[in-house]
């Protein structure tokens, strides 16, 4: 058995090359967009595991052997050898990637067995897989979705299968509580402050609710002043708190006001929004007190704010970093800066957290909308035109 990469301008074309050379029993291991160094070989790289018919043979049409009997191979349609085309300094990177692929191979084979070959070489299933790959959905998650479909694919079947993974919840705070408390956490530059102001307008002022803003962002120069300026324009209160203890005290006072409202007084804040500093990995230890407060204080609805334009690997890293805050929901910003939304769904599935809101621009409050099932599916699969099905079946 060998791993071999095939390059082509579409995943389907690369799969056809693999089937021609390795036969119908070959197993699709991975697919991804080609890096800059190898872009001239094709837009996509598909890694296939299978038996090479003639060990040591070279075929310039479909690629040349590289790395010995058990080494990986790369091939593409064309007359150039991929070994000569790839720079030498990329070989070490390929070796490290190969180890990761081999570790995933055992899991993939155990999970799907011979069924993976049908995904690779069936026109309907491969087209559906290409749609998910183009959206940059995690490969293993895409396998799980496609593996539950059969060819020919019924109308809307892909959308219906993907819908089972979608988890959305735009409810703010604890349901039934007299005062809704929402905290936004996330990395620097994620857009927390902008999202907080949009929430204050859409779900506070327009609903004639009393809004209170609390901020603990004393790290970034001018952050508190910026938020105070927004609050002054909107005519709402903004309080700067320098320590977790001060935040706990402020929340306690708000709770007392809530008890007063139940007795007929009107000072109660209906919506409290907490802004927090964007912290790098090296600064996370300094936030232990804040993280502990947000994770353990009853009634705080913590949303992890992440840029939708962030790479899938970075989303994984940052979400793990901020897990100490025990966020209950995910809020994605910068939707206008990307065209692939598979990593959003993958992050939600991996963390087991619902998506609450999407922000796609700087306009306040227009560029914030609650996450819905249809919106999430439209982002990943594309919104169908009027009168068209959401997944057109391709004849075998």
N, C-alpha and C positions, 0 to 999 in steps of 0.2 A: 504494500500500500504506500502511496505517495501523495503528498499535497502538491497541488499545482495551481498557479494563478493564471487566469485568462483575462486579457484586457480587451475591451470593446467599448463602443460608444453607447451601447445599451446593455443591461443585464441579460436580456433575452439572447442577444447576439453572442455574448460571452458563454452563456449556457449551451448554446448550439455548438460552439467550438469544443466545449468540454465533452459533450455527448458524442461528437464525431471522433474525438481522439481516445476517450477513456471508456466509452460504452455506456449502456443504460444503467449499470449498477453503480456508477459513480455517485458520490454523496456531496451535496452542496454544504460547505462548511461556513463560509462567510462571504459577504459582499459589502463593498464600500466604494465611495467616490475615490478616484485616483488622486494621489498626491501630486503636488506641483512638479516634482522631479520626473514623474512618469506619465504626466498628462498627455504627452505626445503619443503614447501607446493606446490611449482610449480613455473615455470619461469614467468608466467603472472597472473595478478589479473584482473578479469572482474567484474565490478559493474553493477548489474541488478536491475531494479525496477519492482515489480510485487506483486501479491496477494499470500500470504502463505496459502496453503490449510488447514492446521490445526494449528491454533495459539497455540504456546506453545509447540508443539510437537518437538521431537528430533529425528534426523536421523543421526546416526554416519557415514553412508556411504557418505552422501552429506553435512555434517556439522551440527553443533548444534546451537540453538538459543542463541543470546546474546543481552543484552540491552533492554529486555522487548518487549511489543507489537509493539512499534513504532521504535525500535532501529534497527541498521544495523546488518546483519548476514554475516558470512563468511563460505564458504564451499569448499570442494575439494573432488576429488576421493581419496579414502583411508579409513582407519579405525580410524584415529586420529581426535579428536575434535580440531578445529582451535582455540577455546578459550583457551584450555590448552596449545596449541603449542606456541601462541604468548606471549611474555613477558608482564608483567603487566605494565611496564613503557611505553609501546607503546600505551596503551589505550587512554591516553590524546591526543596523536597525531592523533589517529583515529577519535576522537571526533571533533577536529578542521578541519580535512579533510572532515568529514561528512557535516559540515556546508557549506563548499565551494561546495561540490557536489550537495547539495540540491538547492543552488542558481542557479547552472548550469542546474539542472533538469528541472525547469520551462521553461527556454529558449529552451532547446532541445525538450521538448514535444510540445511546441507551434510551433516550427519550422517544426517538422517532423511528429508529431502525430503517427498514426498507422504504417507509413512507416518505423519507426525505427525497428519494430519487424521483417520486411522483411529483413533488413540489418543483424540483429542478427542471423536469422535462415535460411537464404538462403545460400547454399554452395558456389555459385559463389561470391555473394556479401560479405560474411564473409571472403572469401579468399582474395579478393581485399582489404578489410578493414585491414586484417592482414598484407598485404604487406606495407600499409601506416603506420600502427602501429609499425612495425619492423623498419621502417625508422625514427620513432619518430616524425612523423608529428602531429601537434596539433590535438587533438581529434575532436574538432568542425570543423576544416578545413577538416579533413578526412570525417566527416559526410557530409559536403557540396559536396565533390567530389563523394562519393559513392551514395549519395541520387539522383544524376542525372543519374545513370546507371540503366539499367534493366537487369534482368537475362533471358536467358543466355547472358553473356557479349560478344559482338562482338570482333573480333581480334583488338588489339591496342586501344580499346575504353577507357580503364583506362588511358593509356598514353595520348591519345588525350584530355581527360577531364582534366587531371592534367596540360597539356600544356597551358590551358587557364589561369592558375594562374601564369605562369612563366613570369617574366619581366626581360630582360637583356639589357644592354647598355654599350659597352666597348669604346664608343667615349670619347676621352680625351679633356677637355676644351670646349670652346664655338665654335661651328661649324662656319667656315668662318673667325674667328678672326686671325689676323696675328701672334699673340702670344697666345699659349694655356697655361693656368694657372691652375694647379691642386694642391689641398691641401689634405693631408692625416691626419685625426684625428682618435682618438681611445684610448682605455684604455692602461695602462702600459703593456708591454710585448705582445701586439697584433701582432707585426711584421711590424710596419709602416716603419721603416728605411730600412729594408730589401726589402720590397715591393717597396719603392721609388727608391732604386738603380736598381732594376729589371726593373722598368718602364723607368728609365733614359737610360738603355742600349737598351732595346727592342724597345722603341718608340722614342728614341732620337738618340743615336749614330748610331745604325744600319740603321736608315733612313737618316743619315747625317744631322740631325738637330742640331742647336745650343741649348745646354741645360744649364740652370742655376738652381742651387739648393739653396734654402733659408731655413734656419732652425731657429725656435724659441725655440728649445729644449735646454734650459739652466738649466732645473731642474735636469735631470739625469746626474750624474758624468761621464764625458768622452763621452757623447753622441755627442757633437759637434766635438770632435776630431775624433771619429769613422767615422762620415760622411765626414769630411775633408779628411781622409785617403782614403775612397772609391773614393771621387771626384778626388783626386790627381792621383790615379791609372787609372781612366777613362779619365783623362785629361780634366775635366770640372770644372767650377767655383762653389765655395761653399761660401756662405756668412752667417755669424751668426748674428742674429738680436735679441736683448734682449727685445724689447717692441713691442706692436702692432703698435705704431706710426712709429717705424723704419721700420717695415714690409710694412706699407702703403706707406712710402716714397720710399722704394725700388721698390715696384710695380709701383708707379708713374713714376719712372725713366725708368723702362722697357717699360711703355706705350709711353714715349717720344721717346725711341729708336725705337719703332714700327712705329711711325710717320716718323722717319728719314729713315727707311728702304723703306718706300713707296716713298721716294724721291731719292732712289738709294744707300743709305749707307748700310753697311753690318754688323753692330754691333748688330743687332737685335737678341734676343734669341727667338727661335721658340717654346721652351717648358720650362716652369718654374715649378719646383716641390717644394712644400712647405712642410717641415717636421714640426710637432708640438709635444709638450710634451705629454706623457701619463699621464692623470690626474685622481686621485682618486676622489670619491664623495666629500670628504672634501676639495678638492683643486679646485672645479669647480668655486667657486666664484671669485677666483683669475684670472680665464680665461675669465671673462666677456668681457673684451676689445677685446681679440683675437676672441672670438666667434662672437661678434658684427661685427668685420671687415670681417671675412670670410662669414658671413651670408648676409651682405649688399653690399660688394664690387662687382661691376658688372664684370662678366667674370670669377670669380673663381669657378672652378668645384671641390666641396668638396666631398671626398669619406670617408665614415665611415669604418674604418678597424676593423674587428671583427674576433676572432678565431673561426673556424668552430667546434672546439672541445668543445666550451663553451656550458654549459647546456642551454636548451630552456628558463628557467626562468631567467638565468643570461643574456642571449641575450636580453630579453625583458627589464630587468632593465638597462643595459648599453646603449641600443639604446634610451631609454627614457632620460637617463642622458645626452647623447650627442645630443639630439634633438635641443639644443640651438644653435648648429653650423649650423643647417639647411642643413644637408648633402643632396646631390642630388643623390648619388649612394652608394652602399654597396660593399666593397671589403673583401672577406673572405680568411683568411690564415689558415695554419696548417691543411689542408685537409688530410694530411698523418697521423694525430693523431686521427682520428675518422673513424668509419664505418657507421655512421648514419647521413644523410644529410637533413632529414625533417625539422629540426629547421631553416636551411638556408632559405628554401622556406617560412616557416611560418613567419620569420622575415621580409622578403621582402614584403609579402602580407600585414602584419600588418602595416608596415611603409609606404607602397605605393611607395617604392623606387626600382629601378632596381638594379640587381647585375652586377658589372662591370668586376671584375677579380677574379680568384682563384689562390692561392699560396699553393703549397703542399710540399715544402722542402726548403733547404738552398742554393741550387745551383743558381748561378747568371749567366745569366738571365733565364736558362732553366725552372726553377720551377715556372713560372708565365704564365698563359694562360687566354685569354679573356673568359668571361662567354658566353655560347651559350645555345640555347633552348635544343638541343640534349644532351649536356653535363650535364645540370641540371637534365633532366629527367633520364639520365643514372645513375647519382649519387643516385637518390631516388629509382628508380625501378630496377636498375641494367642493364648493357648493355647486350642485347640479343646475344646469340651465332649465328654464321652464319647459316642462313636458318631457324631460330626459330622465332616465333612470340614474340612480346614483352609482351604479356599477354595471357597465355594459358587458354582457357575456361575449367572450370571443370564441368563435367556432374552433374546434380542435382540428 
